Amino acid sequence: MIRVLLVEDHGIVRDAISALLSAQPDCEVVAATGSGHDAVRLAARLHPDVVVLDYGLPDLDGLEAARQLVALPSPPRILALSMSESPDVCRRMLAIGVTGYVLKAAPSSEFLEALRKASRGRRHVSPQLVEALLDDLTALTDDAPEAALTERELQVLQRIASGMTSSDIARQLCISLSTVETYRSRLKAKLGLHTTTDIVRFALRRKLVAL
């Protein structure tokens, strides 16, 4: 039996996935939540086999939630579920330790296949992303501007591009407001940008913001 922790912030979608999994003879939904922070706490307490993790959570993005889940003493397998077809987002999730990455537009048969593969520790990426992911890996060299960014700098950039204020970013990443402003300055210096609008345009042009 595959014990699943379902993390999805949209109630209707969460209920639909939960019903799909409950109908499978080899799956059990041990808990469901729409919060990344709750997901980490529940995973530490319930020890699920697989966490189905929505990338676009409101309180903790997929990258940070996955990072905290992987850091648990007994980490679960993680199957990311996302609307984003950005190969950069997928690549970073896989690099953190996520087992699989499935697009929300995928058929339920692919989702279930990916879940079962994840429970056995096998990788799965939605087919329409594989070619783009390989192209992205080939193209990602030191000449790519974002290659110079640290993981934390990228997190701040993505949040700025998503419209979050410095106070919101500081609160979500658990860092000081002055530290956020330091990251803003570093981003502008490293990327040759001058304004917040420039940062937003850069993130959109480089497809660094997940939908």
Beta strands, then each sheet from edge to edge (+ up, - down):
strand 1: 2-7
strand 2: 27-33
strand 3: 50-54
strand 4: 77-82
strand 5: 100-103
strand 6: 124-125
sheet 1: 2+ 1+ 3+ 4+ 5+ 6+
end
